[in-house]
Amino acid sequence: MSKYEIIIYWSEADKAFIAKVTELSGCATDGSTYREALAHAEIII
């Protein structure tokens, strides 16, 4: 199983948490909560 770093931050412009996986080009998602953004990132990984 591969492991990836997920960077999660609040975007004031989007009014959402953004989750980015820098090792995977274009892999980013969002969520209304920190946990939701993390869950979405885990799904697309």
mmCIF entry with sequence, helices, sheets and N, C-alpha, C, O atoms, coordinates in Angstrom:
data_MODEL
# 
_entry.id   MODEL 
# 
_entity.id                         1 
_entity.type                       polymer 
_entity.pdbx_number_of_molecules   1 
# 
_entity_poly.entity_id                      1 
_entity_poly.type                           'polypeptide(L)' 
_entity_poly.nstd_linkage                   no 
_entity_poly.nstd_monomer                   no 
_entity_poly.pdbx_seq_one_letter_code       MSKYEIIIYWSEADKAFIAKVTELSGCATDGSTYREALAHAEIII 
_entity_poly.pdbx_seq_one_letter_code_can   MSKYEIIIYWSEADKAFIAKVTELSGCATDGSTYREALAHAEIII 
_entity_poly.pdbx_strand_id                 A 
# 
loop_
_entity_poly_seq.entity_id 
_entity_poly_seq.num 
_entity_poly_seq.mon_id 
_entity_poly_seq.hetero 
1 1  MET n 
1 2  SER n 
1 3  LYS n 
1 4  TYR n 
1 5  GLU n 
1 6  ILE n 
1 7  ILE n 
1 8  ILE n 
1 9  TYR n 
1 10 TRP n 
1 11 SER n 
1 12 GLU n 
1 13 ALA n 
1 14 ASP n 
1 15 LYS n 
1 16 ALA n 
1 17 PHE n 
1 18 ILE n 
1 19 ALA n 
1 20 LYS n 
1 21 VAL n 
1 22 THR n 
1 23 GLU n 
1 24 LEU n 
1 25 SER n 
1 26 GLY n 
1 27 CYS n 
1 28 ALA n 
1 29 THR n 
1 30 ASP n 
1 31 GLY n 
1 32 SER n 
1 33 THR n 
1 34 TYR n 
1 35 ARG n 
1 36 GLU n 
1 37 ALA n 
1 38 LEU n 
1 39 ALA n 
1 40 HIS n 
1 41 ALA n 
1 42 GLU n 
1 43 ILE n 
1 44 ILE n 
1 45 ILE n 
# 
_struct_asym.id          A 
_struct_asym.entity_id   1 
# 
_struct_conf.conf_type_id            HELX_P 
_struct_conf.id                      HELX_P1 
_struct_conf.pdbx_PDB_helix_id       AA1 
_struct_conf.beg_label_comp_id       TYR 
_struct_conf.beg_label_asym_id       A 
_struct_conf.beg_label_seq_id        34 
_struct_conf.pdbx_beg_PDB_ins_code   ? 
_struct_conf.end_label_comp_id       ILE 
_struct_conf.end_label_asym_id       A 
_struct_conf.end_label_seq_id        44 
_struct_conf.pdbx_end_PDB_ins_code   ? 
_struct_conf.beg_auth_comp_id        TYR 
_struct_conf.beg_auth_asym_id        A 
_struct_conf.beg_auth_seq_id         34 
_struct_conf.end_auth_comp_id        ILE 
_struct_conf.end_auth_asym_id        A 
_struct_conf.end_auth_seq_id         44 
_struct_conf.pdbx_PDB_helix_class    1 
_struct_conf.details                 ? 
_struct_conf.pdbx_PDB_helix_length   11 
# 
_struct_conf_type.id          HELX_P 
_struct_conf_type.criteria    ? 
_struct_conf_type.reference   ? 
# 
_struct_sheet.id               AA1 
_struct_sheet.type             ? 
_struct_sheet.number_strands   3 
_struct_sheet.details          ? 
# 
loop_
_struct_sheet_order.sheet_id 
_struct_sheet_order.range_id_1 
_struct_sheet_order.range_id_2 
_struct_sheet_order.offset 
_struct_sheet_order.sense 
AA1 1 2 ? anti-parallel 
AA1 2 3 ? anti-parallel 
# 
loop_
_struct_sheet_range.sheet_id 
_struct_sheet_range.id 
_struct_sheet_range.beg_label_comp_id 
_struct_sheet_range.beg_label_asym_id 
_struct_sheet_range.beg_label_seq_id 
_struct_sheet_range.pdbx_beg_PDB_ins_code 
_struct_sheet_range.end_label_comp_id 
_struct_sheet_range.end_label_asym_id 
_struct_sheet_range.end_label_seq_id 
_struct_sheet_range.pdbx_end_PDB_ins_code 
_struct_sheet_range.beg_auth_comp_id 
_struct_sheet_range.beg_auth_asym_id 
_struct_sheet_range.beg_auth_seq_id 
_struct_sheet_range.end_auth_comp_id 
_struct_sheet_range.end_auth_asym_id 
_struct_sheet_range.end_auth_seq_id 
AA1 1 ILE A 6  ? SER A 11 ? ILE A 6  SER A 11 
AA1 2 ALA A 16 ? VAL A 21 ? ALA A 16 VAL A 21 
AA1 3 ALA A 28 ? GLY A 31 ? ALA A 28 GLY A 31 
# 
loop_
_atom_site.group_PDB 
_atom_site.id 
_atom_site.type_symbol 
_atom_site.label_atom_id 
_atom_site.label_alt_id 
_atom_site.label_comp_id 
_atom_site.label_asym_id 
_atom_site.label_entity_id 
_atom_site.label_seq_id 
_atom_site.pdbx_PDB_ins_code 
_atom_site.Cartn_x 
_atom_site.Cartn_y 
_atom_site.Cartn_z 
_atom_site.occupancy 
_atom_site.B_iso_or_equiv 
_atom_site.pdbx_formal_charge 
_atom_site.auth_seq_id 
_atom_site.auth_comp_id 
_atom_site.auth_asym_id 
_atom_site.auth_atom_id 
_atom_site.pdbx_PDB_model_num 
ATOM 1   N N  . MET A 1 1  ? 0.841   -1.183 0.000   1.00 0.00 ? 1  MET A N  1 
ATOM 2   C CA . MET A 1 1  ? 0.000   0.000  0.000   1.00 0.00 ? 1  MET A CA 1 
ATOM 3   C C  . MET A 1 1  ? 0.886   1.245  0.000   1.00 0.00 ? 1  MET A C  1 
ATOM 4   O O  . MET A 1 1  ? 1.825   1.351  0.789   1.00 0.00 ? 1  MET A O  1 
ATOM 5   N N  . SER A 1 2  ? 0.580   2.166  -0.878  1.00 0.00 ? 2  SER A N  1 
ATOM 6   C CA . SER A 1 2  ? 1.335   3.413  -0.965  1.00 0.00 ? 2  SER A CA 1 
ATOM 7   C C  . SER A 1 2  ? 0.840   4.417  0.066   1.00 0.00 ? 2  SER A C  1 
ATOM 8   O O  . SER A 1 2  ? -0.328  4.420  0.454   1.00 0.00 ? 2  SER A O  1 
ATOM 9   N N  . LYS A 1 3  ? 1.755   5.261  0.493   1.00 0.00 ? 3  LYS A N  1 
ATOM 10  C CA . LYS A 1 3  ? 1.400   6.317  1.435   1.00 0.00 ? 3  LYS A CA 1 
ATOM 11  C C  . LYS A 1 3  ? 1.693   7.657  0.780   1.00 0.00 ? 3  LYS A C  1 
ATOM 12  O O  . LYS A 1 3  ? 2.730   7.833  0.140   1.00 0.00 ? 3  LYS A O  1 
ATOM 13  N N  . TYR A 1 4  ? 0.781   8.590  0.945   1.00 0.00 ? 4  TYR A N  1 
ATOM 14  C CA . TYR A 1 4  ? 0.927   9.912  0.364   1.00 0.00 ? 4  TYR A CA 1 
ATOM 15  C C  . TYR A 1 4  ? 0.706   10.976 1.428   1.00 0.00 ? 4  TYR A C  1 
ATOM 16  O O  . TYR A 1 4  ? -0.063  10.787 2.371   1.00 0.00 ? 4  TYR A O  1 
ATOM 17  N N  . GLU A 1 5  ? 1.398   12.097 1.257   1.00 0.00 ? 5  GLU A N  1 
ATOM 18  C CA . GLU A 1 5  ? 1.183   13.237 2.129   1.00 0.00 ? 5  GLU A CA 1 
ATOM 19  C C  . GLU A 1 5  ? -0.049  13.992 1.635   1.00 0.00 ? 5  GLU A C  1 
ATOM 20  O O  . GLU A 1 5  ? -0.160  14.301 0.449   1.00 0.00 ? 5  GLU A O  1 
ATOM 21  N N  . ILE A 1 6  ? -0.966  14.286 2.545   1.00 0.00 ? 6  ILE A N  1 
ATOM 22  C CA . ILE A 1 6  ? -2.156  15.059 2.215   1.00 0.00 ? 6  ILE A CA 1 
ATOM 23  C C  . ILE A 1 6  ? -2.072  16.379 2.967   1.00 0.00 ? 6  ILE A C  1 
ATOM 24  O O  . ILE A 1 6  ? -1.977  16.408 4.194   1.00 0.00 ? 6  ILE A O  1 
ATOM 25  N N  . ILE A 1 7  ? -2.109  17.462 2.216   1.00 0.00 ? 7  ILE A N  1 
ATOM 26  C CA . ILE A 1 7  ? -2.058  18.795 2.806   1.00 0.00 ? 7  ILE A CA 1 
ATOM 27  C C  . ILE A 1 7  ? -3.480  19.346 2.804   1.00 0.00 ? 7  ILE A C  1 
ATOM 28  O O  . ILE A 1 7  ? -4.121  19.426 1.756   1.00 0.00 ? 7  ILE A O  1 
ATOM 29  N N  . ILE A 1 8  ? -3.964  19.724 3.977   1.00 0.00 ? 8  ILE A N  1 
ATOM 30  C CA . ILE A 1 8  ? -5.325  20.242 4.105   1.00 0.00 ? 8  ILE A CA 1 
ATOM 31  C C  . ILE A 1 8  ? -5.252  21.655 4.676   1.00 0.00 ? 8  ILE A C  1 
ATOM 32  O O  . ILE A 1 8  ? -4.581  21.905 5.677   1.00 0.00 ? 8  ILE A O  1 
ATOM 33  N N  . TYR A 1 9  ? -5.957  22.569 4.020   1.00 0.00 ? 9  TYR A N  1 
ATOM 34  C CA . TYR A 1 9  ? -5.978  23.960 4.492   1.00 0.00 ? 9  TYR A CA 1 
ATOM 35  C C  . TYR A 1 9  ? -7.348  24.577 4.212   1.00 0.00 ? 9  TYR A C  1 
ATOM 36  O O  . TYR A 1 9  ? -8.099  24.098 3.362   1.00 0.00 ? 9  TYR A O  1 
ATOM 37  N N  . TRP A 1 10 ? -7.651  25.631 4.930   1.00 0.00 ? 10 TRP A N  1 
ATOM 38  C CA . TRP A 1 10 ? -8.905  26.352 4.742   1.00 0.00 ? 10 TRP A CA 1 
ATOM 39  C C  . TRP A 1 10 ? -8.737  27.370 3.628   1.00 0.00 ? 10 TRP A C  1 
ATOM 40  O O  . TRP A 1 10 ? -7.772  28.135 3.629   1.00 0.00 ? 10 TRP A O  1 
ATOM 41  N N  . SER A 1 11 ? -9.662  27.388 2.680   1.00 0.00 ? 11 SER A N  1 
ATOM 42  C CA . SER A 1 11 ? -9.672  28.377 1.605   1.00 0.00 ? 11 SER A CA 1 
ATOM 43  C C  . SER A 1 11 ? -10.793 29.370 1.880   1.00 0.00 ? 11 SER A C  1 
ATOM 44  O O  . SER A 1 11 ? -11.973 29.026 1.803   1.00 0.00 ? 11 SER A O  1 
ATOM 45  N N  . GLU A 1 12 ? -10.422 30.579 2.193   1.00 0.00 ? 12 GLU A N  1 
ATOM 46  C CA . GLU A 1 12 ? -11.421 31.617 2.451   1.00 0.00 ? 12 GLU A CA 1 
ATOM 47  C C  . GLU A 1 12 ? -12.210 31.918 1.179   1.00 0.00 ? 12 GLU A C  1 
ATOM 48  O O  . GLU A 1 12 ? -13.414 32.165 1.244   1.00 0.00 ? 12 GLU A O  1 
ATOM 49  N N  . ALA A 1 13 ? -11.546 31.900 0.029   1.00 0.00 ? 13 ALA A N  1 
ATOM 50  C CA . ALA A 1 13 ? -12.213 32.186 -1.245  1.00 0.00 ? 13 ALA A CA 1 
ATOM 51  C C  . ALA A 1 13 ? -13.288 31.145 -1.563  1.00 0.00 ? 13 ALA A C  1 
ATOM 52  O O  . ALA A 1 13 ? -14.360 31.487 -2.061  1.00 0.00 ? 13 ALA A O  1 
ATOM 53  N N  . ASP A 1 14 ? -12.996 29.875 -1.272  1.00 0.00 ? 14 ASP A N  1 
ATOM 54  C CA . ASP A 1 14 ? -13.939 28.789 -1.560  1.00 0.00 ? 14 ASP A CA 1 
ATOM 55  C C  . ASP A 1 14 ? -14.861 28.479 -0.382  1.00 0.00 ? 14 ASP A C  1 
ATOM 56  O O  . ASP A 1 14 ? -15.849 27.761 -0.532  1.00 0.00 ? 14 ASP A O  1 
ATOM 57  N N  . LYS A 1 15 ? -14.530 29.025 0.792   1.00 0.00 ? 15 LYS A N  1 
ATOM 58  C CA . LYS A 1 15 ? -15.280 28.720 2.023   1.00 0.00 ? 15 LYS A CA 1 
ATOM 59  C C  . LYS A 1 15 ? -15.352 27.211 2.250   1.00 0.00 ? 15 LYS A C  1 
ATOM 60  O O  . LYS A 1 15 ? -16.405 26.661 2.572   1.00 0.00 ? 15 LYS A O  1 
ATOM 61  N N  . ALA A 1 16 ? -14.184 26.548 2.071   1.00 0.00 ? 16 ALA A N  1 
ATOM 62  C CA . ALA A 1 16 ? -14.115 25.092 2.212   1.00 0.00 ? 16 ALA A CA 1 
ATOM 63  C C  . ALA A 1 16 ? -12.694 24.692 2.577   1.00 0.00 ? 16 ALA A C  1 
ATOM 64  O O  . ALA A 1 16 ? -11.751 25.460 2.383   1.00 0.00 ? 16 ALA A O  1 
ATOM 65  N N  . PHE A 1 17 ? -12.552 23.486 3.108   1.00 0.00 ? 17 PHE A N  1 
ATOM 66  C CA . PHE A 1 17 ? -11.236 22.905 3.332   1.00 0.00 ? 17 PHE A CA 1 
ATOM 67  C C  . PHE A 1 17 ? -10.779 22.265 2.028   1.00 0.00 ? 17 PHE A C  1 
ATOM 68  O O  . PHE A 1 17 ? -11.550 21.564 1.374   1.00 0.00 ? 17 PHE A O  1 
ATOM 69  N N  . ILE A 1 18 ? -9.544  22.502 1.655   1.00 0.00 ? 18 ILE A N  1 
ATOM 70  C CA . ILE A 1 18 ? -8.953  21.953 0.436   1.00 0.00 ? 18 ILE A CA 1 
ATOM 71  C C  . ILE A 1 18 ? -7.944  20.897 0.854   1.00 0.00 ? 18 ILE A C  1 
ATOM 72  O O  . ILE A 1 18 ? -7.129  21.128 1.747   1.00 0.00 ? 18 ILE A O  1 
ATOM 73  N N  . ALA A 1 19 ? -7.999  19.741 0.210   1.00 0.00 ? 19 ALA A N  1 
ATOM 74  C CA . ALA A 1 19 ? -7.048  18.650 0.461   1.00 0.00 ? 19 ALA A CA 1 
ATOM 75  C C  . ALA A 1 19 ? -6.278  18.401 -0.820  1.00 0.00 ? 19 ALA A C  1 
ATOM 76  O O  . ALA A 1 19 ? -6.873  18.110 -1.858  1.00 0.00 ? 19 ALA A O  1 
ATOM 77  N N  . LYS A 1 20 ? -4.959  18.514 -0.759  1.00 0.00 ? 20 LYS A N  1 
ATOM 78  C CA . LYS A 1 20 ? -4.098  18.296 -1.916  1.00 0.00 ? 20 LYS A CA 1 
ATOM 79  C C  . LYS A 1 20 ? -3.133  17.155 -1.644  1.00 0.00 ? 20 LYS A C  1 
ATOM 80  O O  . LYS A 1 20 ? -2.583  17.033 -0.549  1.00 0.00 ? 20 LYS A O  1 
ATOM 81  N N  . VAL A 1 21 ? -2.937  16.322 -2.658  1.00 0.00 ? 21 VAL A N  1 
ATOM 82  C CA . VAL A 1 21 ? -1.950  15.247 -2.601  1.00 0.00 ? 21 VAL A CA 1 
ATOM 83  C C  . VAL A 1 21 ? -0.867  15.638 -3.610  1.00 0.00 ? 21 VAL A C  1 
ATOM 84  O O  . VAL A 1 21 ? -1.016  15.413 -4.811  1.00 0.00 ? 21 VAL A O  1 
ATOM 85  N N  . THR A 1 22 ? 0.217   16.221 -3.112  1.00 0.00 ? 22 THR A N  1 
ATOM 86  C CA . THR A 1 22 ? 1.223   16.809 -3.997  1.00 0.00 ? 22 THR A CA 1 
ATOM 87  C C  . THR A 1 22 ? 1.941   15.783 -4.870  1.00 0.00 ? 22 THR A C  1 
ATOM 88  O O  . THR A 1 22 ? 2.388   16.122 -5.966  1.00 0.00 ? 22 THR A O  1 
ATOM 89  N N  . GLU A 1 23 ? 2.062   14.550 -4.414  1.00 0.00 ? 23 GLU A N  1 
ATOM 90  C CA . GLU A 1 23 ? 2.756   13.522 -5.210  1.00 0.00 ? 23 GLU A CA 1 
ATOM 91  C C  . GLU A 1 23 ? 1.933   13.070 -6.414  1.00 0.00 ? 23 GLU A C  1 
ATOM 92  O O  . GLU A 1 23 ? 2.475   12.484 -7.352  1.00 0.00 ? 23 GLU A O  1 
ATOM 93  N N  . LEU A 1 24 ? 0.642   13.337 -6.392  1.00 0.00 ? 24 LEU A N  1 
ATOM 94  C CA . LEU A 1 24 ? -0.242  12.941 -7.488  1.00 0.00 ? 24 LEU A CA 1 
ATOM 95  C C  . LEU A 1 24 ? -0.727  14.201 -8.208  1.00 0.00 ? 24 LEU A C  1 
ATOM 96  O O  . LEU A 1 24 ? -1.533  14.960 -7.671  1.00 0.00 ? 24 LEU A O  1 
ATOM 97  N N  . SER A 1 25 ? -0.240  14.409 -9.400  1.00 0.00 ? 25 SER A N  1 
ATOM 98  C CA . SER A 1 25 ? -0.558  15.609 -10.167 1.00 0.00 ? 25 SER A CA 1 
ATOM 99  C C  . SER A 1 25 ? -2.068  15.789 -10.335 1.00 0.00 ? 25 SER A C  1 
ATOM 100 O O  . SER A 1 25 ? -2.769  14.879 -10.778 1.00 0.00 ? 25 SER A O  1 
ATOM 101 N N  . GLY A 1 26 ? -2.546  16.961 -9.978  1.00 0.00 ? 26 GLY A N  1 
ATOM 102 C CA . GLY A 1 26 ? -3.952  17.286 -10.127 1.00 0.00 ? 26 GLY A CA 1 
ATOM 103 C C  . GLY A 1 26 ? -4.866  16.683 -9.080  1.00 0.00 ? 26 GLY A C  1 
ATOM 104 O O  . GLY A 1 26 ? -6.086  16.805 -9.191  1.00 0.00 ? 26 GLY A O  1 
ATOM 105 N N  . CYS A 1 27 ? -4.316  16.043 -8.077  1.00 0.00 ? 27 CYS A N  1 
ATOM 106 C CA . CYS A 1 27 ? -5.125  15.386 -7.053  1.00 0.00 ? 27 CYS A CA 1 
ATOM 107 C C  . CYS A 1 27 ? -5.437  16.387 -5.941  1.00 0.00 ? 27 CYS A C  1 
ATOM 108 O O  . CYS A 1 27 ? -4.619  16.642 -5.056  1.00 0.00 ? 27 CYS A O  1 
ATOM 109 N N  . ALA A 1 28 ? -6.644  16.942 -6.015  1.00 0.00 ? 28 ALA A N  1 
ATOM 110 C CA . ALA A 1 28 ? -7.100  17.887 -4.997  1.00 0.00 ? 28 ALA A CA 1 
ATOM 111 C C  . ALA A 1 28 ? -8.607  17.757 -4.880  1.00 0.00 ? 28 ALA A C  1 
ATOM 112 O O  . ALA A 1 28 ? -9.291  17.449 -5.857  1.00 0.00 ? 28 ALA A O  1 
ATOM 113 N N  . THR A 1 29 ? -9.110  17.989 -3.707  1.00 0.00 ? 29 THR A N  1 
ATOM 114 C CA . THR A 1 29 ? -10.546 17.924 -3.464  1.00 0.00 ? 29 THR A CA 1 
ATOM 115 C C  . THR A 1 29 ? -10.884 18.886 -2.337  1.00 0.00 ? 29 THR A C  1 
ATOM 116 O O  . THR A 1 29 ? -10.000 19.527 -1.768  1.00 0.00 ? 29 THR A O  1 
ATOM 117 N N  . ASP A 1 30 ? -12.157 18.980 -2.021  1.00 0.00 ? 30 ASP A N  1 
ATOM 118 C CA . ASP A 1 30 ? -12.552 19.884 -0.944  1.00 0.00 ? 30 ASP A CA 1 
ATOM 119 C C  . ASP A 1 30 ? -13.644 19.247 -0.097  1.00 0.00 ? 30 ASP A C  1 
ATOM 120 O O  . ASP A 1 30 ? -14.158 18.172 -0.407  1.00 0.00 ? 30 ASP A O  1 
ATOM 121 N N  . GLY A 1 31 ? -13.978 19.945 0.979   1.00 0.00 ? 31 GLY A N  1 
ATOM 122 C CA . GLY A 1 31 ? -15.037 19.490 1.878   1.00 0.00 ? 31 GLY A CA 1 
ATOM 123 C C  . GLY A 1 31 ? -15.417 20.611 2.809   1.00 0.00 ? 31 GLY A C  1 
ATOM 124 O O  . GLY A 1 31 ? -14.645 21.544 3.034   1.00 0.00 ? 31 GLY A O  1 
ATOM 125 N N  . SER A 1 32 ? -16.622 20.511 3.351   1.00 0.00 ? 32 SER A N  1 
ATOM 126 C CA . SER A 1 32 ? -17.075 21.554 4.265   1.00 0.00 ? 32 SER A CA 1 
ATOM 127 C C  . SER A 1 32 ? -16.438 21.431 5.641   1.00 0.00 ? 32 SER A C  1 
ATOM 128 O O  . SER A 1 32 ? -16.455 22.381 6.424   1.00 0.00 ? 32 SER A O  1 
ATOM 129 N N  . THR A 1 33 ? -15.867 20.245 5.941   1.00 0.00 ? 33 THR A N  1 
ATOM 130 C CA . THR A 1 33 ? -15.125 20.045 7.183   1.00 0.00 ? 33 THR A CA 1 
ATOM 131 C C  . THR A 1 33 ? -13.765 19.442 6.860   1.00 0.00 ? 33 THR A C  1 
ATOM 132 O O  . THR A 1 33 ? -13.540 18.931 5.763   1.00 0.00 ? 33 THR A O  1 
ATOM 133 N N  . TYR A 1 34 ? -12.864 19.511 7.834   1.00 0.00 ? 34 TYR A N  1 
ATOM 134 C CA . TYR A 1 34 ? -11.536 18.926 7.683   1.00 0.00 ? 34 TYR A CA 1 
ATOM 135 C C  . TYR A 1 34 ? -11.652 17.434 7.375   1.00 0.00 ? 34 TYR A C  1 
ATOM 136 O O  . TYR A 1 34 ? -11.000 16.939 6.455   1.00 0.00 ? 34 TYR A O  1 
ATOM 137 N N  . ARG A 1 35 ? -12.465 16.728 8.127   1.00 0.00 ? 35 ARG A N  1 
ATOM 138 C CA . ARG A 1 35 ? -12.628 15.276 7.955   1.00 0.00 ? 35 ARG A CA 1 
ATOM 139 C C  . ARG A 1 35 ? -13.253 14.929 6.604   1.00 0.00 ? 35 ARG A C  1 
ATOM 140 O O  . ARG A 1 35 ? -12.891 13.922 5.996   1.00 0.00 ? 35 ARG A O  1 
ATOM 141 N N  . GLU A 1 36 ? -14.173 15.741 6.139   1.00 0.00 ? 36 GLU A N  1 
ATOM 142 C CA . GLU A 1 36 ? -14.804 15.493 4.846   1.00 0.00 ? 36 GLU A CA 1 
ATOM 143 C C  . GLU A 1 36 ? -13.785 15.653 3.714   1.00 0.00 ? 36 GLU A C  1 
ATOM 144 O O  . GLU A 1 36 ? -13.761 14.846 2.785   1.00 0.00 ? 36 GLU A O  1 
ATOM 145 N N  . ALA A 1 37 ? -12.953 16.683 3.786   1.00 0.00 ? 37 ALA A N  1 
ATOM 146 C CA . ALA A 1 37 ? -11.918 16.888 2.777   1.00 0.00 ? 37 ALA A CA 1 
ATOM 147 C C  . ALA A 1 37 ? -10.932 15.719 2.786   1.00 0.00 ? 37 ALA A C  1 
ATOM 148 O O  . ALA A 1 37 ? -10.518 15.252 1.725   1.00 0.00 ? 37 ALA A O  1 
ATOM 149 N N  . LEU A 1 38 ? -10.558 15.250 3.965   1.00 0.00 ? 38 LEU A N  1 
ATOM 150 C CA . LEU A 1 38 ? -9.651  14.103 4.087   1.00 0.00 ? 38 LEU A CA 1 
ATOM 151 C C  . LEU A 1 38 ? -10.286 12.849 3.491   1.00 0.00 ? 38 LEU A C  1 
ATOM 152 O O  . LEU A 1 38 ? -9.630  12.114 2.753   1.00 0.00 ? 38 LEU A O  1 
ATOM 153 N N  . ALA A 1 39 ? -11.545 12.601 3.801   1.00 0.00 ? 39 ALA A N  1 
ATOM 154 C CA . ALA A 1 39 ? -12.237 11.420 3.276   1.00 0.00 ? 39 ALA A CA 1 
ATOM 155 C C  . ALA A 1 39 ? -12.306 11.459 1.761   1.00 0.00 ? 39 ALA A C  1 
ATOM 156 O O  . ALA A 1 39 ? -12.113 10.434 1.108   1.00 0.00 ? 39 ALA A O  1 
ATOM 157 N N  . HIS A 1 40 ? -12.580 12.628 1.191   1.00 0.00 ? 40 HIS A N  1 
ATOM 158 C CA . HIS A 1 40 ? -12.632 12.749 -0.271  1.00 0.00 ? 40 HIS A CA 1 
ATOM 159 C C  . HIS A 1 40 ? -11.258 12.481 -0.888  1.00 0.00 ? 40 HIS A C  1 
ATOM 160 O O  . HIS A 1 40 ? -11.160 11.832 -1.929  1.00 0.00 ? 40 HIS A O  1 
ATOM 161 N N  . ALA A 1 41 ? -10.207 12.977 -0.251  1.00 0.00 ? 41 ALA A N  1 
ATOM 162 C CA . ALA A 1 41 ? -8.848  12.742 -0.758  1.00 0.00 ? 41 ALA A CA 1 
ATOM 163 C C  . ALA A 1 41 ? -8.508  11.262 -0.725  1.00 0.00 ? 41 ALA A C  1 
ATOM 164 O O  . ALA A 1 41 ? -7.908  10.740 -1.665  1.00 0.00 ? 41 ALA A O  1 
ATOM 165 N N  . GLU A 1 42 ? -8.885  10.587 0.345   1.00 0.00 ? 42 GLU A N  1 
ATOM 166 C CA . GLU A 1 42 ? -8.597  9.151  0.452   1.00 0.00 ? 42 GLU A CA 1 
ATOM 167 C C  . GLU A 1 42 ? -9.328  8.368  -0.632  1.00 0.00 ? 42 GLU A C  1 
ATOM 168 O O  . GLU A 1 42 ? -8.797  7.377  -1.132  1.00 0.00 ? 42 GLU A O  1 
ATOM 169 N N  . ILE A 1 43 ? -10.523 8.787  -1.002  1.00 0.00 ? 43 ILE A N  1 
ATOM 170 C CA . ILE A 1 43 ? -11.273 8.114  -2.060  1.00 0.00 ? 43 ILE A CA 1 
ATOM 171 C C  . ILE A 1 43 ? -10.570 8.275  -3.407  1.00 0.00 ? 43 ILE A C  1 
ATOM 172 O O  . ILE A 1 43 ? -10.438 7.301  -4.148  1.00 0.00 ? 43 ILE A O  1 
ATOM 173 N N  . ILE A 1 44 ? -10.119 9.476  -3.733  1.00 0.00 ? 44 ILE A N  1 
ATOM 174 C CA . ILE A 1 44 ? -9.526  9.681  -5.058  1.00 0.00 ? 44 ILE A CA 1 
ATOM 175 C C  . ILE A 1 44 ? -8.100  9.164  -5.149  1.00 0.00 ? 44 ILE A C  1 
ATOM 176 O O  . ILE A 1 44 ? -7.595  8.956  -6.252  1.00 0.00 ? 44 ILE A O  1 
ATOM 177 N N  . ILE A 1 45 ? -7.441  8.951  -4.020  1.00 0.00 ? 45 ILE A N  1 
ATOM 178 C CA . ILE A 1 45 ? -6.104  8.346  -4.063  1.00 0.00 ? 45 ILE A CA 1 
ATOM 179 C C  . ILE A 1 45 ? -6.241  6.935  -4.573  1.00 0.00 ? 45 ILE A C  1 
ATOM 180 O O  . ILE A 1 45 ? -5.244  6.223  -4.696  1.00 0.00 ? 45 ILE A O  1 
# 
